[in-house]
Amino acid sequence: MSKYPTTENTDTQSGRKGPAVLIGAIVAATGLVGFSAWFANAENLFWSLLQAGLAWCL
């Protein structure tokens, strides 16, 4: 054993970071697409929900 620190990687979990990063990127991309669609159509969605709610009251 040497008194100097080694540079070898002893972390056994390092191989599992790839799939987690990929899944996180997919979730983030899906969220951004959903938010942009909502942002583009928010007024129409709001009015359709409002009209549907009023239709139930009549």
C-alpha positions as CSV (number, residue, x, y, z in Angstrom):
1,M,0.0,0.0,0.0
2,S,1.3,3.4,-0.9
3,K,1.1,6.5,1.2
4,Y,0.1,8.6,-1.9
5,P,-3.5,8.8,-2.9
6,T,-4.5,6.8,-6.0
7,T,-6.5,8.1,-8.9
8,E,-8.4,4.8,-9.6
9,N,-12.2,5.0,-9.4
10,T,-13.6,2.8,-6.7
11,D,-17.2,4.0,-7.0
12,T,-19.4,1.0,-8.0
13,Q,-22.4,3.2,-8.8
14,S,-20.7,5.3,-11.5
15,G,-22.0,3.1,-14.3
16,R,-25.6,3.8,-13.4
17,K,-25.5,7.6,-14.0
18,G,-26.1,7.3,-17.8
19,P,-29.7,5.9,-17.6
20,A,-30.7,8.3,-14.9
21,V,-29.4,11.3,-16.9
22,L,-31.2,10.0,-20.0
23,I,-34.5,9.5,-18.1
24,G,-34.2,13.0,-16.6
25,A,-33.6,14.5,-20.0
26,I,-36.7,12.8,-21.4
27,V,-38.8,13.9,-18.5
28,A,-37.5,17.5,-18.9
29,A,-38.1,17.5,-22.6
30,T,-41.7,16.2,-22.1
31,G,-42.3,18.9,-19.5
32,L,-41.0,21.6,-21.8
33,V,-43.1,20.5,-24.7
34,G,-46.2,20.3,-22.5
35,F,-45.6,23.7,-21.0
36,S,-45.1,25.3,-24.4
37,A,-48.3,23.7,-25.7
38,W,-50.2,25.0,-22.7
39,F,-48.6,28.4,-23.0
40,A,-49.6,28.6,-26.7
41,N,-53.2,27.5,-26.1
42,A,-53.9,28.6,-22.5
43,E,-56.7,31.1,-23.4
44,N,-58.6,28.6,-25.5
45,L,-58.2,25.9,-22.8
46,F,-59.4,28.3,-20.2
47,W,-62.5,29.4,-22.2
48,S,-63.4,25.8,-23.1
49,L,-63.2,24.7,-19.5
50,L,-65.2,27.7,-18.4
51,Q,-67.9,27.0,-21.0
52,A,-68.0,23.3,-20.0
53,G,-68.4,24.3,-16.3
54,L,-71.2,26.7,-17.2
55,A,-72.9,24.1,-19.3
56,W,-73.1,21.9,-16.2
57,C,-74.8,24.6,-14.3
58,L,-77.5,25.3,-16.9
